[in-house]
Structures are given as structure tokens and as C-alpha cells.
Amino acid sequence: MENKLSKTEEKAQALTVAVRLFGTQKTEKAALPEYLMKEVSPVLIAEAVHVYNKRSRVRRAHTKDRAEVRGGGKKPWAQKHTGRARHASIRSPIWVGGGITFGPRSYKSRQVPLSQKQRKGALSGVLQQHVAAQTIEFVRFTVEVPAKTQDFMASVNDPRGLLIIVNDNQEAAIRAGRNVPGLRVVTVQNLSTVDVLKAKRVWIDEAALSKLEKRCSLT
């Protein structure tokens, strides 16, 4: 007796995605992988974007507290019998030239946590949004990718808002596309949820689908 397919597997077999043959005008059809069909809550995607922006922030402003300001080791005057308020250091925050209380610091004491399961779910969720909008295609590099930007762009009709996810060995594509405005070429290892979310169209290298599955699949 044959095993019945789940609804998700049946849906995956029914859906197809266009396969673009790089360097030519030919296109084919391929079955859509199951991990690109997973719908994720928008709350999870928003949380992943928040964590990405939080960790990407470069904190340059830095103020010194009383322990970092030079000087102030000697007590300004005696504790008692002077008629003045007691002070322990001239570098106290209430003194001119002293430390700053609650000022901006260049380092963060706590990183925003995001589990591996959440990261994978958010990445597969934004890819599924492109699948639903039919703005995702697979790319098959049948010929050697030209290293020159002009030759590379001859195979890309409109680079605006295009994200190309390539395999690690496609160094020529990365070099050729990094100077094109609106085009972003990244490897699977360096791919982030924000990259996919900002893109208007997504091309995925067929050779990188197995690695992309490891980054999206929870199994």
C-alpha cells in the first residue's frame, strides 16, 4: 500500500518555480522545495529584523564615568569640621570636570537573544513571501560567469531591487555585481532576513539550494 502524501508535500509537488538559464533567454520549470513554502507569523519576522538592526548598530558616542576620568584620587578636604559638604573625589558627577552619569556608552552589556529556530523560521518566512508574490526564480549557471560588470549585466535585465543568492564558488558573480546600484549578490552563508525582505526580486542559484535548505529547515 502506498503511503499517502501530506498536504504540504502535495502542494510542493503541484507548485513550480521558473528556472532561468544564466546567459541565455531560455527558462525552465522546477518543483518548489518544501522549505520555501512555510508560512511564518509576521511577528517573528519583525522580531528578527529588530534583532538584526539592534546588533548592526555602531555605537560611537562614549562618555566617561567617574572611574574613567583622570585624577580625583585624593579627597578634596576632610570629611568633618570644615563647614562644607562632604566629598570624596573631584571627579564626582556633580563636580565640573567629573564623570557623566547615565551617558551614552560605546559598548552594549547585553545582546538581544534570538534562537536558531527563530532565525531559520524568519528566513524561510520571507522567502515564502516572495514565492507567494511570484518574485522568486532559480538560476542555473550553465556557462562561466563573466568577471566584468558590463558582461555580467548583459544577462540581468533590471538590477533594481534584485537579490541574487549564489553558491560559495561564484566569486566572479559577487565581484561583477557588487558595484551595480540596486543589485545585491550574496552567498548563502552571508544571507540575512533583512536582505530578502528588502529585495523586490530574488534569484537563487540552483547549486546553493541544498545549503539554503540547511539554513531554513528545522530538521
PEZIJO-V35557 format. One line per field, one symbol per residue. phi: phi as a letter, one per 30 degrees, with the letter a starting at -180 (. if undefined). psi: psi as a letter, one per 30 degrees, with the letter a starting at -180 (. if undefined). burial: # if it has 24 or more other ideal C-beta (glycine too) atoms within 12 Angstrom, else .. A space follows every 50 residues. Layout:
# PEZIJO-V35557
phi=???
psi=???
burial=???
This chain:
# PEZIJO-V35557
phi=.ddddddddddddddbbdccddjbcdbbbbdddddccddbdddddddddd dddddddcccdbccdddcddjidcddaddbicicddbcadcdedcdiddc chddbdbcdbcddadddddddddddddddddddhcbbcbcddbddddddd ddddccdbddicccccdddcddddddcdccdicbcbdddcdbddeddddd bbccdedcdddddddcddc
psi=kkkkkleeeeeeeeklkkjkjkflgklaklkklefggkkkkfeeeeeeee eeeeffkjjekklkafffkkagfkkellelgfglkkkfkfgkffkkgalk khlkkflkfkkkkjleeeeeeeefeeeeeeeefhgklkkjiflkkkfkee eefffjejfkgkkjjllfgheeeeefffgkkfkkjlleegkleeeeefke lkkkkefgeeeeeffekf.
burial=................####.#.......#.#######.#...##.###. ##.............#......................#.###....##. .............#...##############....######...#...#. .##.##..#..######..#..##.##..#..######..#######.#. #########.##..##...
